[in-house]
C-alpha cells in the first residue's frame, strides 16, 4: 500500500500516538565528556563522527560509554586517533549538511555517520533523504578529504519499546525503506560502506527511554565500526605501499 495512503488512513492515530510519545517519553540529555581529542597509539587515524542523538551518546551517563568513547576504545590499541564529534539531538541529514558547509576545510581519514531516525520521524521523503546522503558523502570527500565514509544503518524502529503500535510499525517501515536505498548510494561511492550494527534486542541494550542505545549497544556498534575501519585502512595502506 502506498505510503501516502497509509498516512491518510492512519493519520489520526499516528498523530495522537506521536503526541503521547513526546509527552511521556523521558528526555535524556547528551552525556558529558570530550567531543574531540587524541587517543591511543600507533599510526595516526583522523576520525570524524557525525549525526544525531545516538552519535552524541544519548542513553548513557558519559561519553566514555557512548559511541565516541567505545569507538576510541576499540581503535586505540591499533591507532593514534585524532578525532572530532559533531552530533546533536534531533539533527536530520539536512541539518548536519548545513553545519558541515559552515566548517572550514579539513582532513579526516574516516567519517562515521549516524543519521536517519529524525528524517523518519520528520517524514522526510526517502528520495530527498537519499539525495541528502549523497550530498553529505560528496562534501566530506571533497572538502574533508575522507577516504572512507561509514554510514550506520538506520536502527530498527519497528522494535523500539517507546513506540506504541501502529506508530512503531509505521516508523519502522519508513526506517527499513531508507536502509533499502543505501545500496543505491554506495554503488556510486566506493569510499562508502553501510555498517549493520544489529545488536541483540534485549532490555540491557536499550536505554531507559526505550528509544536510544544503552552502553552494551554502543559497545556492539563501536566494535562493528572498528572492524570495518581497520579492514578498510589495511587495504588502503597495502594499496598505497
N, C-alpha and C positions, 0 to 999 in steps of 0.2 A: 504494500500500500504506500503510495507516495507520501513523503514526509509532510507536505503541506496539508494533505487531507487528514492525516493522523493528528496534526496540531490543531486543526479546526474541530475535529471530533472530541479531542481530549482537552481542549483549551481551558474550559472552566476548572476541571480537576487539577490540571498541571499548574495553573495559576494559583489556586488555593494551596496546593501542596508546596509550591515554591515559597510562598509567603510563610507557611507554617515552619518549613525547614529553616528559613532565615531567622525566625523568631525563637526557635527552641534550641538550635544547634549552638554549642559553646563556641565563642570566637577566640581561638587560640592565638597567642602572639608569635611573632617571629622570634626565635631564640637569640639570646645574646651571644656574642663571640665575634672573632675577627672575620672580615669579609675579603681580605686579601693578605698575602704574606708569602713566606718562603718556608718550605718544609721538606724534610727528607734529605737523602744523599745519593749521588750518582750523576749521570748525565742530566743536563737541565731540560726540563719539560715545562713549557709555558701553557697554562691552562686557564680557560675562561668558562665559568658556569653561568648560564643564562636561564631566566624563567620566572616561574610563578611561586606560590607559597610553598610548594614541595621543594623547589630548588632553594628557597630561603630557609627551609628546615622546620616549618610549622609542624607541630606534633611532638616535638621533643624539647628538652629543657636547655640545651646548649648546642652551639654549632659543632662541637666535638662529636655529638651523637647524630647530627644531621648529615645531609648528603655531602656537603663540603668536607666536613671532618672525617667522615667514613671513607671518602674517596682519597683524601690525603693519607690516611692510614694504609689503605690498600696499595697506594702507589709509592709511599715514602721509602720502602726498602729497596726500591729499584731506581728511583729518580729523585733529583733535586727539583721539587715542583715550585715554580713561581706562579702564583695563582691569584685570581680575582673572581669574585662572585657578584653578579648584577642580577638580583632577583627581588621581587616584591609581590606581596599578597595581592591577588586579583588581576595580575597582568595577563593580557592577551598577547597573541603574536604581534599584532599591530603596535601595541604599546611598547613591547620590547624593541621592535624595529625603530620606533621613534627615539627611544633612549640611545640606541646604538648610533643613529645618524648624528646625534649631538656630540658623540665622543670623538676625540682626536684619533687619527690613525694609530695603530699599534700592531704588535706582532704576538700571535699565540699559535702554538703548535696544534693544540686541541681545543675545540669548543664543544661543550656539553650543553644540551638544552632540555628543559622540562616545560613543555607548553601544550596546551590543548584543552585542559579542563575548563578554563574560563572562556575559551572560544565555544565550547559545548554549551555551557550554562548561559552564555550571551547569545546563543542561537546564530552564531556566525555561519554563513553559508559555507559548506565544505570546500567548494571550489575557490572561494575567497580565502579561506584558511590555507589551502594548498598553495595559492599564489603568494601569500604572505610568507609561508615557509620557504618557498623558492627564493624570494627576495632576501630573506634572512641569510640563507646559505651563500648567495652571491655576495652579499655585503661582507660577511665575515671572511670570505675567501679573498675578496678584492682589497678591502681596507684593513683587515686584521691578519692577512696572510695565513689563515688557518689551513693546515694541511689535512686535518681530519675533523669532521663535524659529526658528532654522535647525537642523534635525535632519540630521546627517550620516548618510547611508545606511550600513547595516551592511556592512563590507568583504567582498569575495568570498572567503570562507574556503575555497571549493572549489578555489582555486588557491594556497593558502598552501604554500610549499615545505617548511615544517617538519612538515607533517602527512602521514602515510602514508595510503594507501588501505586499507580503505574509510572510515577515520575522516575523511579530508579530504572525501570525498563527502558523508558523513552530516552533518557540521557545516556544510558548505556549503549543503546543502538547508535546514537549520534557519535559517541566516542569510538565505537567499532568502525563506523563509517570513515572517520578520519584516519584510523590505523590502516584501513584497506587502501587508502590513497597514497600512503607513504612509499610503497614500491615504485609508483609512478614518478615520485620526486627523485629518488636515489638513482633511477636509471639515467638521469641527466646529470648527476653529480657523483662521480666516482669517489670523491673525497668524503661522501656521506655514508653513514651506516645507521640503521634503526636498531636500538638496543631494547630487547624484550625482557624487562625485569619482572617476571611473573612469580612473585613471592607467594608462599603458601597463604591461602585465605583462612587464616586463623586469628582469633582475637588478639594474640600477642603482637601481631604485625600491624594492627590498626590503632591509631591514636584515640584518645577518649572522646573526640568529637565525632567518631565514626566516619571521618572523611579524609583524614591525612594519614601518612605513614607513621608508624611508631619506629623506635630505634632499630629493632631487628629488620624491619623492611628497608630502612635506609642503608643498613649494612649489606643486605642482599643486593639491593640496587647498585650500590657502590662497587661491590665485587664484580658484578656483571660488566659495569662500565670499565673498571680497571683491567679486566681481561681483554676487552675489546681494544682499549687504548694500547696496552702492552703489545698485543698481536700486531696492530697496525703500525706502531712505532718501530717494531722489529723489522717488518717488511720494508718500511721507508728507509731504515738505516742500512739494510742489506743492499737495496736498490741504488742507494746513493754512494755506496762504498767504492 
